[in-house]
Amino acid sequence: MNPESVVRVVVYGTGAVAVGVCLFHGLWRFLGLALVAAWRAFGPRTAGAADQRVVPFMGGEPARRAYWASQMWQDSGYAVLFASRTVRYLLVRHWLGRVVRERLLRGRGGRTGARSDNGLARLLCRVLAPGTALAALLSALLASALLLCAAVVFAAQLVLVALAALAAVAAGRGAERLWKLSRGVRMKCPYPRCYLPFALAVHVCPGCGAAHRELRPGRFGAWRHVCRCGRWLPTTALTGRRRLTAHCPHCDRTLPPAVGTTRVVHLPLVGGTSAGKTMLMAAVLDGLRSLSHQSSLTVEFASPEDLREANALGAQLKDSGWTLKTQGGQPRALMLLVGRGRRRRLLYLYDPMGESLRDAGNTRLQGYLAHADGVLFVADVLASPVVRRSLRAGDPELAAAARPADLGPVETYAVFAGELQGLSGRRRRLAVATVVTKRDTLDRMTSLPRPAEPVDDWLSGIGLDDLVRSLGHDFAAARYWAVSARAATGAGALDSEQLRAAEPVLWLLARTGLPVGRFVPERSKTP
């Protein structure tokens, strides 16, 4: 037998051994162990113990990132790493190292490593060694190719999962944004020294009190977040986030539950010191509550703090017949939920002290004016120099007893109007409801005609025609009322006067789309 034939027999024999071992054993062992290692990468390394690869909290947000946002990619990377390490270990350490070199080439059994006493058996082991080594190499190559194909398919599935999760995030955010736009919801802080707008409030976990600043569809979850205490928290107002306690992200003070779900209407009361702003606000509150008992209008306080403030205001009126002078710098908004049918508005009523609007510098500090949806202008005509000069025969004493404002309505408006335009930039799109206060005193004066409809004509008749023209020119719409806040509040309040006091606010609310226009009788209107 010539050497060439011997070589051919050896080559063919080695190849046959390699193919047989590869197809019937090696390939499946490589694939099986590699897949098992990859599968274990998706679970904890020690059963029942915490997985050190999982980072539960990122930054200041006390929530675990969604699996698809982070851990899914880490686990997939570990799966590829573990599978490749398993293939390498099986090829280098187990097959080539242990089975071929340490066993077969030394005449030992490839499976058990036992040394045979038969010389022919030891020779056969050495003859099978090259084929076994080649089988290991083929098995590793084929297994790697199949694992690579599986990894490509799996990566495509991961991408689809991530895209589906991102679509869910976009859908959740888009649905909430459209819902807020349809309801006109824009969130702004009602507290002094803040008044800042914000896109998302800070929500407090009811389980552990942790503050979540990113409780919306995103990297921490599309429909829910998992708090550090393990509690599930909804991510949109549509799915229940509105039931959580919310704080302002700027000043960290508690917000009423309706913020974020109800359109906010900001109405500042503008007038000089002692013009009757606080008395008028008390009359408005009584008028709205009285009307809610007689009609389909609903009125409720937005928070317990607002209820306490209104009760304290009522107690002052009951004890002395007057309200205390407004103190402090910037006012906290008194918040009411006013609704009819399925529509509601969260009404922010601002009652600043008169000194805040005395000059341009102080007025510019009233940040809430930038968000005004209308203006309640409180006009104390008894403080006007033109009116005071026309008083005769005891009327000056009546005016002094009514505690006139320190500035007349013309002077107050001159300072306020320019700063409102500078702060909001949309004065021409707003409406102004002008309320002449202290009507009970005006009715008793003989030097002036009694306030009558249309009130704007009455104002022009007593010398305030410039004010009427300015209001009609500077705002999109203007209406006028004359109200006795003293007759609308207290134990002997007149129901008709209470309703009259509520009409200016109802008219301004009607202009925001709330269907309460039927509660406001048509009177003189300045276009």
Secondary structure as UniProt FT lines:
FT   HELIX           3..21
FT   HELIX           22..26
FT   HELIX           27..40
FT   TURN            41..42
FT   TURN            47..48
FT   TURN            52..53
FT   TURN            59..60
FT   STRAND          63..64
FT   HELIX           67..71
FT   HELIX           72..88
FT   HELIX           89..103
FT   HELIX           104..106
FT   TURN            110..112
FT   HELIX           119..183
FT   TURN            192..194
FT   STRAND          202..204
FT   TURN            206..208
FT   STRAND          211..212
FT   TURN            219..220
FT   STRAND          224..227
FT   TURN            228..229
FT   STRAND          232..234
FT   HELIX           237..239
FT   HELIX           241..243
FT   STRAND          246..247
FT   TURN            249..251
FT   STRAND          254..255
FT   TURN            257..261
FT   STRAND          263..270
FT   TURN            273..274
FT   HELIX           277..294
FT   STRAND          297..301
FT   HELIX           304..320
FT   STRAND          334..340
FT   TURN            341..342
FT   STRAND          343..350
FT   HELIX           354..357
FT   HELIX           360..364
FT   HELIX           367..371
FT   STRAND          375..379
FT   HELIX           381..383
FT   HELIX           385..389
FT   TURN            393..394
FT   HELIX           395..401
FT   HELIX           409..424
FT   HELIX           427..429
FT   STRAND          431..436
FT   HELIX           439..443
FT   HELIX           455..461
FT   TURN            462..463
FT   HELIX           465..474
FT   STRAND          477..482
FT   HELIX           485..488
FT   TURN            491..492
FT   HELIX           495..510
FT   TURN            511..513
FT   HELIX           517..519
FT   STRAND          525..526
//
